[in-house]
Amino acid sequence: MDTLRVVTETEGVVSEPDVLPELTGYDLIMTPTEVAQVLRLNPEVVTRLIREGKLPGFRVGGAWRVRRSDVQAVMRGEWTPPAID
């Protein structure tokens, strides 16, 4: 069953349930630079961590992207890198 997310608008600020305040205002798909701003890291470090599988991410064309929900999971400690056999 799909969950419906409610987005409300108050005084020009859009709030989304279950989104950490640090991630409010970011698109659902983030760039490594945006992730770096939130995590307070260098964008090159974020890109390296994605390539190494230490942060979740995917490529669109030649550019890395990260789902905002994945960044939130990392921030909450709910994401762990997959085990390498």
Backbone bond lengths (Angstrom), bond angles and torsions (degrees), N, CA, C in turn:
res aa  C-N    CA-C-N  psi(-1)  N-CA   C-N-CA  omega(-1)  CA-C   N-CA-C  phi
1 M - - - 1.439 - - 1.526 108.75 -
2 D 1.301 117.52 132.01 1.459 122.22 178.34 1.525 109.54 -78.35
3 T 1.326 115.33 145.61 1.452 121.16 177.70 1.513 108.60 -100.05
4 L 1.303 116.62 133.26 1.455 121.92 178.49 1.516 108.62 -88.70
5 R 1.331 117.08 125.43 1.461 121.18 177.00 1.526 108.22 -96.82
6 V 1.295 115.05 131.11 1.457 121.26 -179.87 1.518 108.57 -96.63
7 V 1.303 115.50 129.36 1.459 120.80 176.37 1.512 106.92 -115.73
8 T 1.326 116.43 123.72 1.454 121.05 -179.82 1.518 109.36 -113.27
9 E 1.317 116.16 155.00 1.455 120.32 179.84 1.520 108.78 -123.61
10 T 1.329 115.84 123.84 1.452 121.73 179.72 1.519 108.10 -132.64
11 E 1.310 115.88 120.66 1.462 121.49 178.14 1.522 112.28 51.92
12 G 1.320 117.28 38.77 1.455 121.87 175.86 1.508 115.02 80.31
13 V 1.334 118.81 1.49 1.461 122.29 179.56 1.520 108.33 -108.80
14 V 1.317 115.79 124.81 1.458 120.63 179.66 1.516 108.29 -89.26
15 S 1.332 116.20 127.72 1.461 119.94 177.06 1.519 108.77 -114.94
16 E 1.314 116.23 144.89 1.450 121.46 -179.98 1.519 108.14 -126.94
17 P 1.326 116.85 130.47 1.462 118.68 179.30 1.521 111.23 -62.06
18 D 1.306 116.20 146.10 1.457 123.54 174.60 1.529 114.71 68.26
19 V 1.317 118.83 14.09 1.469 120.89 177.21 1.526 107.74 -105.52
20 L 1.330 115.41 128.38 1.461 119.53 178.30 1.528 110.07 -59.56
21 P 1.334 117.49 142.83 1.472 120.34 -179.01 1.526 113.05 -54.51
22 E 1.339 117.10 -34.25 1.470 120.84 -179.22 1.523 112.22 -63.76
23 L 1.334 116.58 -22.14 1.467 120.72 -176.41 1.525 112.88 -101.99
24 T 1.317 117.53 -5.28 1.459 120.80 179.24 1.526 109.23 -62.71
25 G 1.297 116.41 133.91 1.456 121.44 179.58 1.522 114.13 96.89
26 Y 1.335 116.84 -13.59 1.464 119.84 177.06 1.527 109.66 -88.92
27 D 1.332 115.92 148.80 1.463 121.29 176.75 1.523 110.30 -66.41
28 L 1.328 115.90 165.82 1.470 121.12 179.42 1.523 111.64 -63.40
29 I 1.331 116.65 -29.58 1.466 122.48 176.77 1.523 106.96 -114.61
30 M 1.339 115.56 125.92 1.465 121.08 -174.57 1.522 111.64 -113.27
31 T 1.315 115.87 155.00 1.461 122.09 174.42 1.531 108.46 -87.72
32 P 1.336 117.56 161.50 1.465 119.25 174.71 1.533 112.93 -57.51
33 T 1.312 117.39 -33.16 1.465 120.87 177.79 1.523 110.97 -64.30
34 E 1.325 116.99 -42.99 1.464 120.66 178.06 1.536 111.10 -65.70
35 V 1.331 115.77 -42.07 1.464 120.08 177.48 1.530 109.48 -61.09
36 A 1.323 116.12 -41.71 1.467 121.16 179.35 1.527 110.91 -61.06
37 Q 1.324 117.51 -40.25 1.464 120.78 178.32 1.523 110.69 -61.14
38 V 1.320 116.70 -44.49 1.461 121.31 -177.85 1.522 111.06 -68.46
39 L 1.336 116.87 -43.89 1.464 121.38 -176.60 1.529 113.09 -86.41
40 R 1.340 115.58 -4.51 1.470 122.11 -178.91 1.528 111.53 58.53
41 L 1.329 113.77 50.45 1.455 122.17 177.10 1.518 109.07 -124.84
42 N 1.316 116.78 166.96 1.453 122.68 172.99 1.535 107.71 -73.71
43 P 1.340 118.97 137.05 1.472 120.86 178.92 1.530 113.26 -55.45
44 E 1.333 117.25 -34.47 1.468 120.07 178.45 1.528 111.02 -66.18
45 V 1.319 116.76 -35.11 1.462 120.73 177.30 1.532 109.70 -66.58
46 V 1.331 116.68 -42.72 1.466 120.56 178.15 1.522 109.98 -59.87
47 T 1.324 117.66 -46.80 1.465 121.27 179.40 1.527 111.05 -60.32
48 R 1.324 117.05 -42.61 1.470 120.21 178.33 1.523 111.22 -63.16
49 L 1.324 117.34 -42.97 1.461 120.97 179.38 1.528 111.78 -63.55
50 I 1.326 116.81 -36.18 1.473 120.97 176.70 1.528 109.27 -66.14
51 R 1.337 116.52 -48.31 1.476 120.28 179.78 1.522 111.47 -58.83
52 E 1.329 116.90 -37.71 1.464 121.50 -178.75 1.535 112.63 -80.20
53 G 1.331 117.52 -4.57 1.459 120.62 179.76 1.519 113.86 80.65
54 K 1.330 116.82 12.62 1.463 120.74 -179.66 1.523 112.16 -88.14
55 L 1.319 116.24 -15.11 1.464 123.40 170.44 1.528 106.69 -130.20
56 P 1.335 117.75 144.02 1.453 119.45 178.51 1.528 110.56 -71.26
57 G 1.311 117.21 142.52 1.450 121.29 178.07 1.515 110.79 -173.95
58 F 1.313 115.84 168.75 1.464 121.75 -179.99 1.520 108.64 -150.36
59 R 1.311 115.15 161.87 1.467 120.28 -179.82 1.527 111.31 -99.97
60 V 1.322 114.42 140.86 1.463 122.70 170.38 1.514 104.00 -122.76
61 G 1.332 115.95 107.58 1.457 119.13 -170.98 1.521 107.22 65.22
62 G 1.303 117.68 -122.70 1.455 120.62 178.13 1.522 113.22 -102.81
63 A 1.336 116.98 3.57 1.464 120.23 -174.07 1.524 111.95 -105.04
64 W 1.328 116.55 139.72 1.454 121.88 176.81 1.519 110.14 -79.18
65 R 1.319 115.67 143.35 1.454 122.69 175.65 1.522 108.90 -138.01
66 V 1.339 115.95 155.75 1.459 122.17 -179.25 1.524 108.20 -135.36
67 R 1.318 116.60 135.06 1.460 119.93 175.70 1.530 109.03 -70.56
68 R 1.318 116.08 137.03 1.461 120.43 178.01 1.526 110.52 -57.82
69 S 1.317 116.89 -38.11 1.473 120.30 179.12 1.530 111.29 -63.33
70 D 1.337 117.50 -32.62 1.466 120.50 176.39 1.528 111.19 -69.78
71 V 1.332 116.91 -39.02 1.468 120.37 177.23 1.526 108.89 -62.70
72 Q 1.311 115.75 -42.45 1.462 120.08 179.05 1.529 110.94 -62.62
73 A 1.331 116.62 -41.69 1.466 120.26 178.38 1.526 110.78 -62.29
74 V 1.326 117.13 -40.25 1.464 121.02 177.24 1.530 109.70 -62.97
75 M 1.318 117.01 -45.22 1.460 121.34 -178.40 1.524 111.84 -63.89
76 R 1.308 116.81 -33.11 1.467 121.48 -179.83 1.532 112.55 -86.47
77 G 1.328 116.11 -5.02 1.460 119.76 -178.54 1.514 113.32 76.88
78 E 1.326 116.68 21.58 1.462 122.17 -177.58 1.520 113.16 -96.93
79 W 1.340 117.90 -1.13 1.467 121.27 -178.86 1.519 109.14 -118.80
80 T 1.302 115.05 133.17 1.468 120.27 173.81 1.514 108.03 -127.60
81 P 1.332 117.23 143.52 1.458 120.10 179.24 1.532 110.20 -59.73
82 P 1.328 117.07 145.61 1.450 119.49 177.40 1.523 111.10 -63.44
83 A 1.311 115.78 146.00 1.482 120.95 178.04 1.523 109.36 -70.67
84 I 1.323 115.61 139.49 1.466 120.85 177.35 1.513 107.51 -100.19
85 D 1.314 115.81 123.98 1.477 120.27 -179.09 1.507 111.53 -80.91
